[in-house]
Structures are given as C-alpha cells and as structure tokens.
C-alpha cells in the first residue's frame, strides 16, 4: 500500500505538463470563455496522466486513444444532460460502466481509454458548463491534442549520434541488457525474475517496432528501420535460446553473459558488435544458443540489411496482440466480471449523489470510476490511498487559498501550471497522483464558479470510498477465481497453440521462415498472457476477502506452475528445431488436449462450489487438482529420452 515506484525523474514530461493545462486555462480566461478553457485544460490534464516514457509513436497511441474515448464520453454525457432528466444518469452510467469495465480486460491502453470514457461521461452529465455538446467534446479533444503536439516537439535530449529511431533503438537495446542480466542469473535464485524482466523488455520492443512499421514517417528512412527490425529479430532468437538455458539451469561463464552488452551498445550506436563469446555447445540448449549467437554476429556485421527480394512481413511479426482464436475482451468471464463490478459501483454512487445534491453530483461517480477499476491494483489499498491523497490535495488547496487571501485568476493558473508539472512525477504512487489531480480539479471547479467545493469534496470522497468497498466486494460482483482463472486459461490456450504449431509435422512445400516468424509471435502471445495472469494473481492475492468471507486461493503457486509450463513449451520447441525427433502425433494430441481441458476447467470451475469426490486425472474441479495437472503437463512436455547433440563447429570466439 505504501510502496513507492522507483523511476528516473521525467524532466521533459514535467516541462510538457507545465505547458499543458495551465496555458490552455489562461487562454480561456483571457478570451472570456472560462468553460471551454476548463474543458481544454481537463483534456490536457488527463492526457498528461497517460504521458509515459516510450517512443513518440507509443506516446501517440497511449495518449491519443484515451483522448478520443474521453471526447466521446463527454459528447455522450452532454447530450444526455441536454435532452433527458438527471435521473437518466443512473442507467446511462450503468451501461457505460459495464462497457468500461469490460474493455479493461483487453490491456493497459484500452483500460486507460475505458477509464476516460467513463469519467468524462460523468463530467459531461454533471458539470454545469454552458455550450453545445459538440463544442465541449471538441474543446476536450483540442486540449489532449495540444499535449500530443508538445510530446512531438519536446523530447528528451538526444545522445550523440542519435537518429529519428532513437526511441526504438533504446527499446531494442533494453532487450539485450535484460538478456545479459538473465544469462548472469542462470542457475541462481534470481533466474525466474530475470526471465520475467527479459520477456517484458522483449514485449515492449515488439510494440515499439510494430508501431514503427504502422506509422513509418518519414518513409525515406526505411533502411535504418529495417536494419533495427532485423537486429530485433536476432534478439528474439537469442531470448528464446536463453529461456532454454534457463530451463537447463546451468550457469554460463561471465564472458558469455557479457556478450549481449556488446550487442546493446551496437544497437545504440548503429555499429558492429565485434567478437561475441558463446558457451561450449555440449547440449541441445547450448547448441541452439551458440547458433543464435552466430546468426546475431552475422546480422550485426551486415552492412546491407534485408535482401531486395525479402518481403518485410516475413521478417517481423504482424502485430504484438493476442492470438486469434483466444477469447479476450467484452464477452469473456473476466470481462463480464469487470463490467458488472464497475457498472454497479458507478451507478450506485450516482444514485446516492443525486439523492444528496441538486448540482455537482458528478464527484461521487467520478471518484468511484477511479477506484473500482480492477486492473489498477487491489481495491482496498486504492481506496485508502485515494482518500489520503484527496485529503492532502484539499488541504494543500485550502492552505494556498488561505495564505494568499483567495485565489485570483493568475494564481489559479499558476497552481495549475505547478500541479501539471507534477503529474508525470506523481505516477510513482497513487496517493501522490490523487493529491496532485485533486488540486487541479479544484482549480478547474473554482474557475467554473464553484468556490466552496473543497470542504464538500472530502465528504463526497469518503462516501464514494465506503460505497465502493461495500458494493465492490459483494460475492456476486467480485470473484478472483473468475478474472484470474480466465487469465490463466488464456495463457494455457496460447501455450497450446504455440505447442501445436511447433510439434505438428510441417506440410509439404511449407515456408520455414514464415513458420518461424509465426512461432515467435505465438510464443510472445503466450508470455504476454502469462504476464497478465501474474499481474491479476498478485492483485487478487492482495484483495481483502468480501463481507461474506470466502476461501482464499493460492494463485501464486499456480503462477509458478504456469510459468514452468510455458518455459517447458519454449524448451521443447527449441529442442525440436535443433535435431530432437518430434514426438508421436498421439503424444502431441495428449498434451494439447490436456492444456485445452485445463483451460476449460479454469474458466468453468468457478461454477462448482466444492471439488467432486474422487477426482480422476482429467477432473480439475479444485485448485489443487489444477496445480497437479499443470505440473503433470510440465513433466509430460519435457518427457523423452535424452539424445546427444548433433556434431557442430567450435564456439565462436
């Protein structure tokens, strides 16, 4: 609850935050249009919350998609407020809350967009600002667009020799740095954590390169981008081989672990990597890593990347998204559970607020929207931090008002500039972020004419926290077995597709290169789903039990077992690729059927209150049986007689 996330000070983002909401609010006040100025500043503030480190293209997506959703929500809310009665807000917020919660199951960007959709719908229905609905939405969108322009113009200082692909270069170089850390941790207790950091770095690099191909401006510089993509492909092969080394569990010499550091430096400089050490290839896993090192040396020394006849889509995965055929999103068990939880909390707080207030009722449901999003951390800790941050923000605003004898327009703009600069820094802790946003919102409300809002905000926040705690922990609303079990089910289905692709015999005339690219994409989807399952399991483990009690599940043990299964699938794929005979079709069918059966049990097992008596090998009604089956798949996946590696050349020195 009190953990502070460590990160470098985002100086450039703080400058963007200072130049975002404050100047827009000042422009609105100077022109005599305080309402449009407040909405534009609100759009810039919410865009600043999503202004996170990364490439320019990643910033466009992570800021632009939530901003578009926010303008849509403001348009819908304003239209509802203009054409219907105020009690229509309750069913409208229930529907929008359900969509918002369900969209949160699709990933971080969709979750941010869904949150802005819900919050701005509430503000559009409740904040008394004059003007047509389309103008309000346009002002909000223009404020977010202003921050996007600042994101494109104000960037961190470039290092010597940096190019327009510097952000993507840094993302790819981070993969090789994480690879060096993982190799250094082989055989020790920190190896699983190092592997998780490696997979996370690889996923971020995949996203950066995918956006680079999606938005390749200016097009005349395609050669440098293709060379970077080719080096990233070499890093993907090295990562796959390193996971197999992790599975083997034998340490490697220090000089081998330092080899990826040279590759990272070469990526940042754009030059060759030089000599690369490799372990002695005395096992299949080390042989695979040795070959991956040789391929990387060839690619990094190449001066003309990409043969003219090689199509680009054969070299890079088409998208870093989820596998086709795996259920995600609105109509999954997790999506339904997310949606119901958010919809009930927001609509109940809206009804209570309408009973208590004639005007300015939007604060309660907006507060609930920030609190109840299940993918943003445990509910109880968010409630405590939200209330503490609100108290700190209100006290800071009241102290500033008392010290200055009231806030005139220049002082309000100054407070917004300072608080806007602190928004990127405040992402380290939810209470700190809440305090900064509270100061900003109180400044906006003060500008809109509500000069006595500070005291009432404390009581309204307290009511929202109590309602969310009670409604959000109802047994029919929140069930960790639903959302966490679904995440693990997606992980097993992705693993099944990856294993089926690797272990099935290739057809005649198959394209080996295209199959390899598809295999990398399937493996990445499995590890991405595994990371989401781990995050959901950690959140569920930190949740308080509901008011009606309930047995707590040991999801941490399931997470460890699922990681073993996915790592075993990667090791099995690499062994098959490097000479180990493919298993019989019956064994492949048995493994994939077991994975599919486990996924079905994890998605449907919550319907059974207690395990069936005398569970058989395929009866996975209890969590303990699921764990047993996961470990059984782990043993089955790696079963088979040992085989000496094929003869090969000496390691590259």
C-alpha positions as CSV (number, residue, x, y, z in Angstrom):
1,X,0.0,0.0,0.0
2,X,2.9,2.4,0.8
3,X,5.3,1.2,-1.8
4,X,6.8,4.0,-3.9
5,X,7.7,3.0,-7.5
6,X,11.2,3.9,-8.4
7,X,11.9,5.6,-11.7
8,X,14.1,8.4,-13.1
9,X,12.7,11.9,-12.8
10,X,10.8,12.6,-16.1
11,X,12.1,16.2,-16.6
12,X,10.9,16.5,-20.2
13,X,7.5,15.2,-19.3
14,X,7.3,17.6,-16.4
15,X,8.0,20.5,-18.8
16,X,5.2,19.3,-21.1
17,X,2.9,19.1,-18.1
18,X,3.7,22.6,-17.1
19,X,3.0,23.8,-20.6
20,X,-0.2,21.7,-21.0
21,X,-3.2,22.6,-18.9
22,X,-2.0,25.9,-17.5
23,X,-1.6,27.9,-20.7
24,X,-4.9,26.5,-22.1
25,X,-6.8,27.6,-19.0
26,X,-5.1,31.0,-19.2
27,X,-6.1,31.4,-22.8
28,X,-9.7,30.6,-21.9
29,X,-9.8,33.1,-19.1
30,X,-8.1,35.8,-21.2
31,X,-10.7,35.3,-24.0
32,X,-13.6,35.4,-21.6
33,X,-14.5,31.8,-22.2
34,X,-13.8,30.1,-19.0
35,X,-15.9,27.0,-19.8
36,X,-14.1,26.0,-23.0
37,X,-10.8,26.8,-21.3
38,X,-11.6,24.5,-18.3
39,X,-12.5,21.6,-20.7
40,X,-9.4,22.0,-22.8
41,X,-7.3,22.1,-19.6
42,X,-9.1,19.0,-18.4
43,X,-8.3,17.2,-21.7
44,X,-4.6,18.2,-21.3
45,X,-4.5,17.0,-17.7
46,X,-5.9,13.6,-18.4
47,X,-3.6,13.3,-21.4
48,X,-0.7,14.1,-19.1
49,X,-1.6,11.2,-16.9
50,X,-1.1,8.9,-19.9
51,X,2.2,10.7,-20.9
52,X,4.5,7.8,-20.0
53,X,8.1,7.1,-21.1
54,X,8.5,5.5,-24.5
55,X,8.8,6.2,-28.2
56,X,6.9,9.0,-29.9
57,X,4.7,6.6,-31.7
58,X,3.9,4.8,-28.5
59,X,3.1,8.2,-26.9
60,X,0.7,9.0,-29.7
61,X,-1.2,5.7,-29.2
62,X,-1.2,5.8,-25.4
63,X,-2.4,9.5,-25.3
64,X,-4.5,9.6,-28.5
65,X,-6.8,6.5,-27.9
66,X,-7.8,7.6,-24.4
67,X,-8.3,11.2,-25.5
68,X,-10.6,10.0,-28.3
69,X,-12.6,7.9,-25.9
70,X,-12.7,10.8,-23.4
71,X,-14.1,13.2,-26.0
72,X,-16.7,10.6,-27.0
73,X,-17.7,10.2,-23.3
74,X,-18.0,14.0,-22.9
75,X,-20.2,14.2,-26.0
76,X,-22.5,11.4,-24.8
77,X,-22.7,12.8,-21.3
78,X,-23.5,16.3,-22.5
79,X,-26.2,15.1,-25.0
80,X,-27.8,13.0,-22.2
81,X,-27.8,16.0,-19.8
82,X,-29.3,18.3,-22.5
83,X,-32.1,16.0,-23.6
84,X,-33.2,14.0,-20.6
85,X,-33.8,14.3,-16.9
86,X,-31.0,14.0,-14.3
87,X,-32.1,10.5,-13.1
88,X,-31.3,9.2,-16.6
89,X,-27.7,9.3,-15.5
90,X,-28.1,6.2,-13.4
91,X,-28.9,3.7,-16.2
92,X,-26.6,5.5,-18.6
93,X,-23.7,5.2,-16.2
94,X,-24.5,1.5,-15.6
95,X,-24.3,0.9,-19.3
96,X,-21.1,2.9,-19.8
97,X,-19.6,1.4,-16.7
98,X,-20.2,-2.1,-17.9
99,X,-18.5,-1.3,-21.3
100,X,-15.7,0.5,-19.5
101,X,-15.0,-2.4,-17.1
102,X,-15.2,-5.0,-19.9
103,X,-12.9,-3.1,-22.1
104,X,-10.3,-3.0,-19.3
105,X,-9.8,-6.7,-19.8
106,X,-8.2,-6.0,-23.2
107,X,-5.0,-4.4,-22.0
108,X,-3.4,-1.3,-20.5
109,X,-4.2,1.2,-23.3
110,X,-7.8,0.0,-23.6
111,X,-8.1,0.3,-19.9
112,X,-6.9,3.9,-19.9
113,X,-9.3,4.7,-22.7
114,X,-12.2,3.0,-20.9
115,X,-11.5,4.9,-17.7
116,X,-11.5,8.3,-19.6
117,X,-14.7,7.3,-21.3
118,X,-16.5,6.7,-18.0
119,X,-15.1,9.7,-16.2
120,X,-15.8,12.2,-19.0
121,X,-19.3,10.8,-19.4
122,X,-19.9,11.5,-15.8
123,X,-18.4,15.0,-16.1
124,X,-20.5,15.7,-19.2
125,X,-23.7,14.9,-17.4
126,X,-22.9,16.6,-14.1
127,X,-20.6,19.6,-14.6
128,X,-22.6,22.7,-15.3
129,X,-20.8,24.3,-18.2
130,X,-22.5,26.3,-20.9
131,X,-22.3,25.4,-24.6
132,X,-23.4,22.7,-27.0
133,X,-22.3,19.1,-26.6
134,X,-20.2,19.0,-29.7
135,X,-18.2,22.1,-28.6
136,X,-17.5,20.6,-25.2
137,X,-16.1,17.4,-26.8
138,X,-14.1,19.5,-29.3
139,X,-12.6,21.6,-26.5
140,X,-11.6,18.5,-24.6
141,X,-10.1,16.9,-27.6
142,X,-8.2,20.0,-28.5
143,X,-6.6,20.1,-25.1
144,X,-5.4,16.5,-25.5
145,X,-4.2,17.3,-29.0
146,X,-2.1,20.2,-27.6
147,X,-0.3,17.8,-25.3
148,X,0.3,15.4,-28.2
149,X,1.9,18.3,-30.1
150,X,4.1,19.0,-27.1
151,X,5.0,15.3,-27.0
152,X,6.2,15.5,-30.6
153,X,8.1,18.8,-30.1
154,X,9.5,18.4,-26.7
155,X,11.6,15.3,-26.3
156,X,14.4,14.2,-24.1
157,X,17.9,15.4,-25.2
158,X,19.4,13.0,-27.8
159,X,22.7,11.4,-27.3
160,X,25.5,12.0,-29.8
161,X,24.8,10.0,-33.0
162,X,21.1,9.5,-32.2
163,X,18.6,9.3,-35.1
164,X,14.9,9.6,-35.5
165,X,14.7,5.9,-34.4
166,X,16.3,6.6,-31.0
167,X,13.3,5.5,-29.0
168,X,13.0,2.3,-30.9
169,X,16.8,1.7,-30.7
170,X,16.6,2.1,-26.9
171,X,13.8,-0.4,-26.7
172,X,15.7,-3.0,-28.6
173,X,18.9,-2.3,-26.7
174,X,17.0,-2.8,-23.4
175,X,16.2,-6.4,-24.6
176,X,19.9,-7.2,-24.9
177,X,20.6,-5.6,-21.5
178,X,17.9,-7.7,-20.0
179,X,19.3,-10.8,-21.8
180,X,22.7,-10.2,-20.2
181,X,21.1,-10.0,-16.8
182,X,19.2,-13.2,-17.4
183,X,22.3,-15.0,-18.5
184,X,24.2,-13.8,-15.4
185,X,21.4,-15.1,-13.2
186,X,21.4,-18.6,-14.7
187,X,21.5,-21.3,-12.0
188,X,20.7,-18.9,-9.2
189,X,17.5,-17.9,-7.3
190,X,17.1,-14.7,-9.3
191,X,16.8,-16.5,-12.7
192,X,12.9,-16.6,-12.9
193,X,12.6,-12.9,-12.1
194,X,15.3,-12.1,-14.6
195,X,13.4,-14.1,-17.2
196,X,10.3,-12.1,-16.5
197,X,12.2,-8.9,-17.0
198,X,13.6,-10.2,-20.2
199,X,10.1,-11.1,-21.6
200,X,8.7,-7.7,-20.5
201,X,11.6,-5.9,-22.3
202,X,11.0,-8.0,-25.4
203,X,7.3,-7.2,-25.5
204,X,8.0,-3.5,-25.2
205,X,10.4,-3.7,-28.1
206,X,7.9,-5.7,-30.2
207,X,5.3,-3.0,-29.6
208,X,7.7,-0.2,-30.4
209,X,8.8,-1.9,-33.7
210,X,5.2,-2.7,-34.6
211,X,4.2,0.9,-34.2
212,X,7.3,1.9,-36.2
213,X,6.1,-0.2,-39.1
214,X,2.5,1.0,-38.7
215,X,3.5,4.7,-38.7
216,X,6.7,4.8,-40.7
217,X,7.2,8.5,-41.2
218,X,9.2,9.8,-42.9
219,X,9.2,6.9,-45.4
220,X,12.5,7.8,-46.9
221,X,14.4,6.4,-43.9
222,X,13.1,2.9,-44.2
223,X,16.6,1.3,-44.4
224,X,17.6,2.2,-40.8
225,X,14.2,1.0,-39.5
226,X,14.5,-2.3,-41.3
227,X,18.1,-2.8,-40.0
228,X,16.8,-2.2,-36.5
229,X,14.0,-4.7,-37.0
230,X,16.4,-7.3,-38.2
231,X,18.6,-6.8,-35.1
232,X,15.5,-7.1,-33.0
233,X,14.8,-10.5,-34.7
234,X,18.2,-11.7,-33.8
235,X,17.5,-10.6,-30.2
236,X,14.2,-12.6,-30.3
237,X,16.1,-15.8,-31.3
238,X,18.7,-15.2,-28.5
239,X,15.9,-14.7,-26.0
240,X,14.3,-18.0,-27.0
241,X,17.6,-19.8,-26.6
242,X,18.2,-18.1,-23.3
243,X,14.9,-19.4,-21.9
244,X,16.0,-22.9,-22.9
245,X,19.3,-22.3,-21.0
246,X,17.2,-21.1,-18.0
247,X,15.3,-24.4,-18.3
248,X,18.6,-26.3,-18.3
249,X,19.6,-24.4,-15.1
250,X,23.4,-24.5,-15.7
251,X,25.4,-21.2,-15.2
252,X,27.4,-19.9,-18.1
253,X,30.8,-18.1,-18.0
254,X,30.8,-14.4,-17.2
255,X,32.2,-13.5,-20.7
256,X,29.1,-15.2,-22.3
257,X,26.8,-13.2,-20.1
258,X,28.6,-10.0,-21.1
259,X,28.2,-10.7,-24.8
260,X,24.7,-9.2,-25.1
261,X,26.1,-6.0,-23.5
262,X,28.1,-5.6,-26.7
263,X,25.0,-6.1,-28.8
264,X,23.2,-3.5,-26.8
265,X,26.0,-1.0,-27.3
266,X,26.0,-1.8,-31.0
267,X,22.2,-1.2,-31.2
268,X,22.6,2.2,-29.6
269,X,25.5,3.2,-31.8
270,X,24.3,1.6,-35.0
271,X,27.7,-0.1,-35.5
272,X,29.0,-3.7,-35.4
273,X,29.2,-5.7,-32.3
274,X,32.7,-7.3,-32.7
275,X,33.6,-10.7,-31.3
276,X,30.8,-12.5,-29.4
277,X,31.6,-15.3,-26.9
278,X,29.4,-18.4,-26.7
279,X,29.2,-21.4,-24.3
280,X,30.5,-24.7,-25.3
281,X,27.7,-26.4,-27.3
282,X,27.6,-29.7,-25.3
283,X,23.8,-29.9,-25.0
284,X,21.0,-29.1,-27.4
285,X,20.1,-25.9,-25.5
286,X,23.7,-24.6,-25.7
287,X,24.0,-25.6,-29.3
288,X,20.8,-23.5,-30.0
289,X,22.3,-20.6,-28.2
290,X,25.6,-21.0,-30.0
291,X,23.8,-20.8,-33.3
292,X,21.8,-17.8,-32.3
293,X,25.0,-16.0,-31.3
294,X,26.5,-16.8,-34.7
295,X,23.4,-15.5,-36.5
296,X,23.4,-12.4,-34.4
297,X,27.1,-11.8,-35.3
298,X,26.3,-12.1,-39.0
299,X,23.3,-9.7,-38.7
300,X,25.1,-7.1,-36.7
301,X,28.1,-7.1,-39.1
302,X,25.9,-6.9,-42.2
303,X,26.1,-3.5,-44.0
304,X,23.1,-4.0,-46.3
305,X,20.2,-5.3,-44.2
306,X,17.3,-7.0,-46.0
307,X,17.8,-8.6,-49.3
308,X,15.9,-6.9,-52.1
309,X,13.7,-9.9,-52.6
310,X,12.8,-10.5,-49.0
311,X,9.3,-9.1,-48.1
312,X,9.1,-7.2,-44.9
313,X,6.2,-9.3,-43.5
314,X,8.4,-12.4,-43.5
315,X,10.9,-10.8,-41.1
316,X,8.7,-9.3,-38.4
317,X,5.6,-10.4,-36.6
318,X,2.5,-8.6,-37.9
319,X,1.2,-7.5,-34.5
320,X,2.1,-7.9,-30.9
321,X,-1.6,-8.6,-30.0
322,X,-3.3,-11.6,-28.7
323,X,-3.6,-14.8,-30.8
324,X,-6.6,-15.2,-33.0
325,X,-9.0,-17.8,-31.7
326,X,-8.4,-17.0,-28.0
327,X,-11.3,-15.3,-26.3
328,X,-10.5,-11.8,-24.9
329,X,-12.4,-8.7,-24.2
330,X,-16.1,-7.9,-23.6
331,X,-17.7,-11.3,-23.6
332,X,-15.2,-13.3,-21.5
333,X,-15.8,-14.2,-17.9
334,X,-13.2,-11.7,-16.8
335,X,-14.8,-9.0,-19.0
336,X,-18.3,-9.7,-17.6
337,X,-17.0,-9.7,-14.0
338,X,-15.0,-6.4,-14.6
339,X,-18.0,-4.8,-16.3
340,X,-20.6,-5.8,-13.6
341,X,-18.3,-4.6,-10.8
342,X,-17.6,-1.2,-12.4
343,X,-21.3,-0.7,-13.5
344,X,-22.8,-1.4,-10.1
345,X,-20.3,0.8,-8.2
346,X,-20.6,3.8,-10.5
347,X,-24.4,3.6,-10.8
348,X,-25.0,3.2,-7.1
349,X,-22.7,6.2,-6.3
350,X,-24.5,8.2,-8.9
351,X,-27.9,7.4,-7.3
352,X,-26.7,8.4,-3.9
353,X,-25.2,11.6,-5.2
354,X,-28.4,12.5,-7.0
355,X,-30.3,11.9,-3.7
356,X,-28.0,14.2,-1.8
357,X,-27.3,17.0,-4.3
358,X,-29.2,19.1,-6.9
359,X,-26.0,20.1,-8.6
360,X,-22.3,19.0,-8.7
361,X,-23.3,15.3,-8.1
362,X,-20.7,14.1,-10.6
363,X,-17.9,13.9,-8.0
364,X,-19.1,10.7,-6.4
365,X,-19.4,8.5,-9.5
366,X,-16.2,10.0,-11.0
367,X,-14.3,9.1,-7.8
368,X,-15.8,5.6,-7.9
369,X,-14.7,5.2,-11.5
370,X,-11.0,5.8,-10.5
371,X,-11.3,3.5,-7.5
372,X,-13.1,0.4,-8.8
373,X,-11.1,-0.4,-12.0
374,X,-10.0,-4.0,-11.1
375,X,-6.9,-3.9,-13.3
376,X,-5.3,-1.0,-11.4
377,X,-4.5,-2.7,-8.2
378,X,-6.2,-4.1,-5.1
379,X,-9.4,-2.3,-4.2
380,X,-8.7,-1.7,-0.5
381,X,-5.3,-0.1,-1.0
382,X,-6.7,2.1,-3.8
383,X,-9.5,3.3,-1.5
384,X,-7.1,4.1,1.3
385,X,-4.6,5.9,-1.0
386,X,-7.5,7.7,-2.8
387,X,-8.9,9.1,0.4
388,X,-5.4,10.0,1.8
389,X,-4.5,11.7,-1.5
390,X,-7.8,13.6,-1.6
391,X,-7.3,14.9,2.0
392,X,-3.7,16.0,1.1
393,X,-4.9,17.7,-2.1
394,X,-7.8,19.5,-0.4
395,X,-5.6,20.7,2.5
396,X,-3.0,22.0,0.1
397,X,-5.6,23.9,-1.9
398,X,-7.2,25.3,1.2
399,X,-3.8,26.3,2.6
400,X,-2.9,28.0,-0.6
401,X,-6.2,29.9,-0.7
402,X,-5.8,31.0,3.0
403,X,-2.2,32.0,2.6
404,X,-3.0,34.2,-0.5
405,X,-6.3,35.6,0.8
406,X,-8.2,34.0,-2.0
407,X,-7.3,32.8,-5.5
408,X,-7.5,35.2,-8.4
409,X,-7.2,34.1,-11.9
410,X,-3.4,34.5,-12.2
411,X,-2.9,32.4,-9.0
412,X,-5.3,29.7,-10.3
413,X,-3.3,29.5,-13.5
414,X,-0.1,29.3,-11.5
415,X,-1.4,26.5,-9.4
416,X,-2.5,24.6,-12.5
417,X,1.0,25.0,-14.0
418,X,2.8,23.7,-10.9
419,X,0.4,20.8,-10.4
420,X,0.5,20.0,-14.1
421,X,4.3,19.7,-13.9
422,X,3.9,17.3,-11.0
423,X,1.5,15.0,-12.8
424,X,4.3,12.9,-14.6
425,X,6.2,12.6,-11.3
426,X,3.1,11.7,-9.3
427,X,2.6,8.4,-11.2
428,X,5.0,6.8,-8.8
429,X,2.3,6.5,-6.1
430,X,-1.5,6.5,-6.4
431,X,-1.9,8.8,-3.3
432,X,0.6,11.3,-4.6
433,X,-1.2,11.3,-8.0
434,X,-4.6,11.7,-6.3
435,X,-3.3,14.7,-4.4
436,X,-2.0,16.4,-7.5
437,X,-5.1,15.7,-9.5
438,X,-7.3,17.0,-6.7
439,X,-5.5,20.3,-6.7
440,X,-6.0,20.5,-10.5
441,X,-9.7,19.6,-10.4
442,X,-10.4,22.0,-7.5
443,X,-8.7,24.8,-9.6
444,X,-10.9,23.9,-12.6
445,X,-14.0,23.9,-10.4
446,X,-13.0,27.2,-8.8
447,X,-12.6,28.7,-12.2
448,X,-16.0,27.4,-13.3
449,X,-17.6,29.3,-10.4
450,X,-17.8,26.8,-7.5
451,X,-15.7,28.5,-4.9
452,X,-16.9,26.4,-1.9
453,X,-16.1,22.9,-3.3
454,X,-13.1,21.9,-1.2
455,X,-14.9,21.0,2.0
456,X,-17.7,19.0,0.3
457,X,-15.2,17.0,-1.7
458,X,-13.9,15.4,1.4
459,X,-17.3,14.1,2.5
460,X,-18.2,13.0,-1.1
461,X,-14.9,11.2,-1.4
462,X,-15.5,9.4,1.9
463,X,-18.9,8.3,0.8
464,X,-17.6,7.1,-2.5
465,X,-14.9,5.1,-0.8
466,X,-17.4,3.4,1.6
467,X,-19.8,2.6,-1.2
468,X,-17.1,1.1,-3.4
469,X,-15.8,-1.0,-0.6
470,X,-19.2,-2.4,0.1
471,X,-20.5,-2.9,-3.4
472,X,-17.2,-3.8,-4.9
473,X,-16.8,-6.7,-2.5
474,X,-20.2,-8.3,-3.0
475,X,-19.8,-12.0,-3.7
476,X,-21.7,-11.8,-7.0
477,X,-19.7,-8.8,-8.1
478,X,-16.1,-9.8,-7.4
479,X,-14.7,-13.3,-7.6
480,X,-11.0,-13.6,-8.2
481,X,-11.5,-17.2,-9.5
482,X,-13.3,-15.7,-12.5
483,X,-10.9,-13.0,-13.6
484,X,-7.7,-14.8,-12.5
485,X,-8.8,-18.2,-13.7
486,X,-9.7,-16.7,-17.1
487,X,-6.2,-15.1,-17.4
488,X,-4.6,-18.5,-16.7
489,X,-7.0,-20.1,-19.2
490,X,-5.9,-17.6,-21.9
491,X,-2.2,-18.4,-21.0
492,X,-2.8,-22.2,-21.5
493,X,-4.7,-21.7,-24.7
494,X,-1.9,-19.6,-26.1
495,X,0.6,-22.2,-25.0
496,X,-1.5,-24.9,-26.6
497,X,-1.5,-23.0,-30.0
498,X,2.3,-22.5,-29.7
499,X,3.0,-26.2,-29.0
500,X,0.6,-27.3,-31.7
501,X,2.3,-25.1,-34.2
502,X,5.8,-26.3,-33.2
503,X,5.1,-30.0,-32.7
504,X,2.9,-30.7,-35.7
505,X,4.8,-32.0,-38.7
506,X,5.2,-29.3,-41.4
507,X,3.3,-29.9,-44.6
508,X,4.9,-30.2,-48.0
509,X,6.1,-27.0,-49.5
510,X,5.9,-25.1,-46.2
511,X,7.7,-21.8,-45.8
512,X,10.1,-22.4,-42.9
513,X,10.9,-18.7,-42.5
514,X,7.3,-17.7,-42.3
515,X,6.6,-20.6,-39.8
516,X,9.5,-19.3,-37.7
517,X,8.0,-15.8,-37.6
518,X,4.6,-17.2,-36.7
519,X,6.2,-19.3,-33.9
520,X,7.9,-16.3,-32.4
521,X,4.5,-14.4,-32.5
522,X,2.7,-17.3,-30.8
523,X,5.4,-17.6,-28.1
524,X,5.2,-13.9,-27.5
525,X,1.5,-14.1,-27.1
526,X,1.8,-16.9,-24.6
527,X,4.3,-14.9,-22.5
528,X,2.2,-11.8,-22.7
529,X,-0.8,-13.7,-21.4
530,X,1.3,-15.2,-18.7
531,X,2.4,-11.7,-17.6
532,X,-1.2,-10.5,-17.5
533,X,-2.2,-13.6,-15.4
534,X,0.6,-13.0,-13.0
535,X,-0.5,-9.4,-12.5
536,X,-4.1,-10.5,-12.0
537,X,-3.0,-13.1,-9.5
538,X,-0.9,-10.6,-7.5
539,X,-3.9,-8.2,-7.4
540,X,-6.2,-11.0,-6.2
541,X,-3.8,-12.1,-3.5
542,X,-3.7,-8.5,-2.1
543,X,-7.5,-8.1,-2.2
544,X,-9.4,-8.2,1.1
545,X,-11.9,-11.0,1.4
546,X,-15.5,-10.0,0.8
547,X,-18.0,-9.2,3.5
548,X,-19.4,-12.7,3.2
549,X,-16.0,-14.4,3.6
550,X,-14.7,-17.0,1.2
551,X,-11.7,-19.2,0.9
552,X,-8.6,-17.5,-0.5
553,X,-6.9,-19.3,-3.4
554,X,-3.2,-19.8,-3.7
555,X,-2.8,-18.2,-7.1
556,X,1.0,-17.7,-6.5
557,X,1.6,-21.4,-6.7
558,X,-0.5,-21.6,-9.9
559,X,1.6,-18.8,-11.4
560,X,4.8,-20.7,-10.7
561,X,3.4,-23.8,-12.3
562,X,2.1,-21.9,-15.3
563,X,5.5,-20.3,-15.8
564,X,7.0,-23.8,-15.8
565,X,4.6,-25.0,-18.5
566,X,5.3,-22.0,-20.8
567,X,9.0,-22.3,-20.3
568,X,8.8,-26.1,-21.0
569,X,6.9,-25.4,-24.2
570,X,9.7,-23.0,-25.3
571,X,12.4,-25.5,-24.4
572,X,10.5,-28.3,-26.2
573,X,10.1,-26.1,-29.4
574,X,13.8,-25.3,-29.4
575,X,14.8,-28.9,-29.0
576,X,12.6,-30.0,-31.9
577,X,14.1,-27.2,-34.0
578,X,17.6,-28.4,-33.3
579,X,17.5,-32.1,-34.0
580,X,15.5,-33.8,-31.3
581,X,12.9,-36.0,-33.0
582,X,9.3,-34.8,-33.0
583,X,7.0,-36.7,-30.6
584,X,4.4,-39.0,-31.9
585,X,1.1,-37.5,-33.0
586,X,-0.7,-39.3,-30.2
587,X,1.6,-37.6,-27.6
588,X,1.1,-34.2,-29.2
589,X,-2.7,-34.7,-29.1
590,X,-2.5,-35.8,-25.5
591,X,-0.5,-32.7,-24.4
592,X,-2.6,-30.2,-26.3
593,X,-5.9,-31.9,-25.2
594,X,-4.6,-31.7,-21.6
595,X,-3.9,-28.0,-22.0
596,X,-7.3,-27.3,-23.5
597,X,-9.0,-29.3,-20.8
598,X,-7.2,-27.3,-18.1
599,X,-8.2,-24.0,-19.7
600,X,-11.8,-25.1,-19.8
601,X,-11.6,-26.1,-16.1
602,X,-10.1,-22.8,-15.1
603,X,-12.9,-20.9,-17.0
604,X,-15.8,-23.1,-15.8
605,X,-14.5,-24.4,-12.5
606,X,-15.9,-21.4,-10.5
607,X,-19.4,-22.8,-11.1
608,X,-18.6,-25.7,-8.8
609,X,-18.7,-24.8,-5.1
610,X,-16.6,-27.8,-3.9
611,X,-14.4,-30.4,-5.6
612,X,-16.2,-33.5,-6.8
613,X,-15.4,-36.7,-4.7
614,X,-12.6,-38.8,-6.0
615,X,-11.2,-36.6,-8.8
616,X,-9.8,-38.5,-11.7
617,X,-6.8,-37.5,-13.9
618,X,-9.0,-35.2,-16.0
619,X,-11.3,-33.9,-13.2
620,X,-10.0,-30.4,-12.4
621,X,-12.7,-29.1,-10.1
622,X,-10.4,-27.8,-7.4
623,X,-7.5,-25.6,-7.5
624,X,-5.2,-28.3,-6.1
625,X,-6.2,-30.6,-9.0
626,X,-5.5,-27.8,-11.4
627,X,-2.0,-27.4,-9.9
628,X,-1.4,-31.1,-10.1
629,X,-2.4,-31.2,-13.8
630,X,-0.2,-28.2,-14.5
631,X,2.8,-30.0,-13.0
632,X,1.8,-33.1,-14.9
633,X,1.8,-31.2,-18.2
634,X,5.2,-29.7,-17.2
635,X,6.6,-33.3,-16.9
636,X,4.8,-34.5,-20.0
637,X,6.1,-31.7,-22.1
638,X,9.7,-32.3,-21.3
639,X,9.5,-36.1,-21.3
640,X,11.5,-38.1,-23.7
641,X,14.8,-40.0,-23.8
642,X,17.9,-37.8,-23.8
643,X,19.8,-37.5,-27.0
644,X,23.3,-36.2,-27.5
645,X,23.6,-33.0,-29.6
646,X,24.5,-33.2,-33.2
647,X,28.1,-32.5,-34.2
648,X,28.8,-28.8,-34.7
649,X,31.6,-26.4,-35.1
650,X,33.7,-24.9,-32.3
651,X,32.1,-22.0,-30.4
652,X,32.6,-18.5,-31.9
653,X,35.4,-16.6,-30.1
